[in-house]
Amino acid sequence: MMNKAYCPFCGKEIHSNDHFCSYCGNKMELSQKYCQNCGTQIDEYTLTCPKCGYEIPSIPIKQHIKKSKVVAGLLGIFLGGLGIHNFYLGYSSKGFFQVVLFVFGLFTFGLTIFISSLWGFIEGIMIFSGYIDRDGDGHLLE
C-alpha cells in the first residue's frame, strides 16, 4: 500500500514516488534525511538526532524565482547568440557554450556567430511554442 503524499507547493495529493507534481509542475524534493553523525534516518524537521544527540545543522531553503516565458523567448530571439536566455533560465553550461561560439566567431569570419545566433533564435521560438517550458530547476515557465 502506497503512502499518501501531498505537494508542498499546491497541497494536492500526489504519488509518493513522483518527481514532479502533476498539478503545479514543481519538482519534489526527497524528504528523507539522515543523521550525519550516526546515519539514523530522521524526520525532515528534526533538529537533534534522537539516537546520538547530534545537533543537525539547518540547511537554508533555496527560494525559487519564477521565470517568464515571454522574457526568455525574447532574449532567445534577440540575444540568443550570446546565450543570454539560457543564463536567464538557469542553463549556464549551454549559455557558456553559446558565448564561446559567439566569441570564436571573431576568428572564423562570423561563421560560429551565425550558428550561435541561429541556435538562440530557434530556442526562442521553441520557448514561445511551449516546447521548452521549464527552467533549469524544472519549474514551469510563467
C-alpha positions as a Markdown table, in Angstrom:
| # | Residue | x | y | z |
|---|---|---|---|---|
| 1 | Met | 0.0 | 0.0 | 0.0 |
| 2 | Met | 1.4 | 3.4 | -1.0 |
| 3 | Asn | 1.6 | 6.2 | 1.5 |
| 4 | Lys | -0.3 | 9.4 | 0.7 |
| 5 | Ala | 1.9 | 12.4 | -0.1 |
| 6 | Tyr | 1.0 | 16.0 | -0.8 |
| 7 | Cys | 2.7 | 18.6 | -2.8 |
| 8 | Pro | 4.3 | 21.2 | -0.5 |
| 9 | Phe | 3.6 | 24.0 | -3.1 |
| 10 | Cys | 0.0 | 23.4 | -4.0 |
| 11 | Gly | -1.3 | 20.9 | -1.4 |
| 12 | Lys | -2.7 | 18.4 | -4.0 |
| 13 | Glu | -2.3 | 14.7 | -3.3 |
| 14 | Ile | 0.4 | 13.1 | -5.4 |
| 15 | His | 2.0 | 9.7 | -5.6 |
| 16 | Ser | 4.8 | 9.3 | -3.0 |
| 17 | Asn | 7.4 | 8.4 | -5.7 |
| 18 | Asp | 6.6 | 11.3 | -8.1 |
| 19 | His | 9.5 | 13.6 | -9.1 |
| 20 | Phe | 7.2 | 16.4 | -10.2 |
| 21 | Cys | 3.7 | 17.5 | -9.1 |
| 22 | Ser | 1.3 | 16.8 | -11.9 |
| 23 | Tyr | -0.9 | 19.7 | -10.8 |
| 24 | Cys | 1.6 | 22.6 | -10.4 |
| 25 | Gly | 4.7 | 21.2 | -12.1 |
| 26 | Asn | 7.1 | 21.8 | -9.2 |
| 27 | Lys | 10.0 | 19.5 | -8.5 |
| 28 | Met | 9.5 | 17.2 | -5.5 |
| 29 | Glu | 12.4 | 17.0 | -3.1 |
| 30 | Leu | 13.1 | 13.9 | -1.1 |
| 31 | Ser | 12.0 | 14.3 | 2.5 |
| 32 | Gln | 14.2 | 11.6 | 4.0 |
| 33 | Lys | 17.1 | 12.8 | 6.0 |
| 34 | Tyr | 19.9 | 11.0 | 7.9 |
| 35 | Cys | 22.0 | 12.0 | 10.9 |
| 36 | Gln | 25.4 | 13.0 | 9.7 |
| 37 | Asn | 26.9 | 11.6 | 12.9 |
| 38 | Cys | 25.4 | 8.1 | 13.2 |
| 39 | Gly | 23.4 | 7.6 | 10.0 |
| 40 | Thr | 20.0 | 7.1 | 11.6 |
| 41 | Gln | 17.0 | 8.1 | 9.4 |
| 42 | Ile | 15.4 | 11.1 | 11.0 |
| 43 | Asp | 12.4 | 13.3 | 10.3 |
| 44 | Glu | 12.9 | 16.2 | 7.8 |
| 45 | Tyr | 12.4 | 18.8 | 10.5 |
| 46 | Thr | 14.4 | 17.1 | 13.3 |
| 47 | Leu | 16.9 | 19.5 | 15.0 |
| 48 | Thr | 18.6 | 16.9 | 17.2 |
| 49 | Cys | 19.2 | 13.2 | 16.4 |
| 50 | Pro | 17.1 | 11.1 | 18.8 |
| 51 | Lys | 19.7 | 8.3 | 18.8 |
| 52 | Cys | 23.0 | 10.0 | 19.3 |
| 53 | Gly | 22.0 | 13.6 | 20.3 |
| 54 | Tyr | 23.9 | 15.2 | 17.4 |
| 55 | Glu | 22.6 | 18.7 | 16.6 |
| 56 | Ile | 21.5 | 18.7 | 12.9 |
| 57 | Pro | 22.7 | 21.8 | 11.0 |
| 58 | Ser | 19.9 | 23.7 | 9.4 |
| 59 | Ile | 20.0 | 23.9 | 5.6 |
| 60 | Pro | 18.9 | 27.2 | 4.1 |
| 61 | Ile | 15.9 | 26.8 | 1.8 |
| 62 | Lys | 16.5 | 27.8 | -1.8 |
| 63 | Gln | 14.0 | 30.4 | -2.9 |
| 64 | His | 12.6 | 29.9 | -6.4 |
| 65 | Ile | 12.1 | 32.9 | -8.6 |
| 66 | Lys | 9.5 | 32.3 | -11.3 |
| 67 | Lys | 10.9 | 32.8 | -14.9 |
| 68 | Ser | 8.8 | 34.5 | -17.6 |
| 69 | Lys | 8.2 | 32.6 | -20.9 |
| 70 | Val | 8.0 | 36.0 | -22.7 |
| 71 | Val | 11.2 | 37.3 | -21.4 |
| 72 | Ala | 13.1 | 34.0 | -22.1 |
| 73 | Gly | 11.6 | 33.9 | -25.6 |
| 74 | Leu | 12.5 | 37.5 | -26.5 |
| 75 | Leu | 16.0 | 37.0 | -25.1 |
| 76 | Gly | 16.4 | 33.9 | -27.2 |
| 77 | Ile | 15.3 | 35.6 | -30.4 |
| 78 | Phe | 17.2 | 38.9 | -30.0 |
| 79 | Leu | 20.2 | 37.9 | -27.8 |
| 80 | Gly | 20.3 | 34.2 | -28.4 |
| 81 | Gly | 23.7 | 34.2 | -30.0 |
| 82 | Leu | 25.2 | 35.2 | -26.6 |
| 83 | Gly | 23.2 | 32.5 | -24.7 |
| 84 | Ile | 21.5 | 35.2 | -22.5 |
| 85 | His | 18.2 | 33.3 | -22.5 |
| 86 | Asn | 20.0 | 30.1 | -21.2 |
| 87 | Phe | 21.7 | 32.0 | -18.4 |
| 88 | Tyr | 18.2 | 33.5 | -17.5 |
| 89 | Leu | 16.6 | 30.1 | -17.4 |
| 90 | Gly | 19.5 | 28.5 | -15.4 |
| 91 | Tyr | 21.1 | 26.5 | -18.2 |
| 92 | Ser | 24.5 | 28.1 | -17.6 |
| 93 | Ser | 26.6 | 25.4 | -19.3 |
| 94 | Lys | 24.7 | 25.7 | -22.5 |
| 95 | Gly | 24.8 | 29.6 | -22.2 |
| 96 | Phe | 28.6 | 29.5 | -21.7 |
| 97 | Phe | 29.0 | 27.3 | -24.8 |
| 98 | Gln | 27.0 | 29.8 | -26.9 |
| 99 | Val | 29.2 | 32.6 | -25.6 |
| 100 | Val | 32.3 | 30.7 | -26.6 |
| 101 | Leu | 30.9 | 30.0 | -30.1 |
| 102 | Phe | 30.0 | 33.7 | -30.4 |
| 103 | Val | 33.5 | 34.9 | -29.4 |
| 104 | Phe | 35.1 | 32.3 | -31.5 |
| 105 | Gly | 33.2 | 33.8 | -34.5 |
| 106 | Leu | 35.7 | 36.7 | -34.5 |
| 107 | Phe | 38.3 | 34.2 | -35.8 |
| 108 | Thr | 36.0 | 32.3 | -38.2 |
| 109 | Phe | 34.8 | 35.4 | -40.1 |
| 110 | Gly | 31.4 | 35.2 | -38.3 |
| 111 | Leu | 30.5 | 31.6 | -39.1 |
| 112 | Thr | 30.1 | 30.5 | -35.5 |
| 113 | Ile | 28.4 | 33.8 | -34.7 |
| 114 | Phe | 25.8 | 32.8 | -37.3 |
| 115 | Ile | 25.5 | 29.3 | -35.9 |
| 116 | Ser | 25.1 | 30.5 | -32.3 |
| 117 | Ser | 22.6 | 33.2 | -33.3 |
| 118 | Leu | 20.5 | 30.7 | -35.3 |
| 119 | Trp | 20.6 | 28.3 | -32.4 |
| 120 | Gly | 19.4 | 31.1 | -30.0 |
| 121 | Phe | 16.7 | 32.2 | -32.4 |
| 122 | Ile | 15.3 | 28.6 | -32.8 |
| 123 | Glu | 15.4 | 28.2 | -29.0 |
| 124 | Gly | 13.5 | 31.4 | -28.6 |
| 125 | Ile | 10.8 | 30.1 | -31.0 |
| 126 | Met | 10.7 | 26.8 | -29.1 |
| 127 | Ile | 10.1 | 28.7 | -25.8 |
| 128 | Phe | 7.2 | 30.6 | -27.3 |
| 129 | Ser | 5.7 | 27.5 | -28.8 |
| 130 | Gly | 5.9 | 25.7 | -25.4 |
| 131 | Tyr | 8.4 | 23.0 | -26.5 |
| 132 | Ile | 10.8 | 24.4 | -23.9 |
| 133 | Asp | 8.5 | 25.0 | -20.9 |
| 134 | Arg | 10.8 | 24.6 | -17.8 |
| 135 | Asp | 13.7 | 26.4 | -16.3 |
| 136 | Gly | 17.0 | 24.8 | -15.2 |
| 137 | Asp | 15.5 | 23.7 | -11.9 |
| 138 | Gly | 12.5 | 22.0 | -13.5 |
| 139 | His | 9.9 | 24.7 | -12.7 |
| 140 | Leu | 7.3 | 25.7 | -15.3 |
| 141 | Leu | 7.8 | 29.0 | -17.0 |
| 142 | Glu | 5.0 | 31.6 | -16.4 |
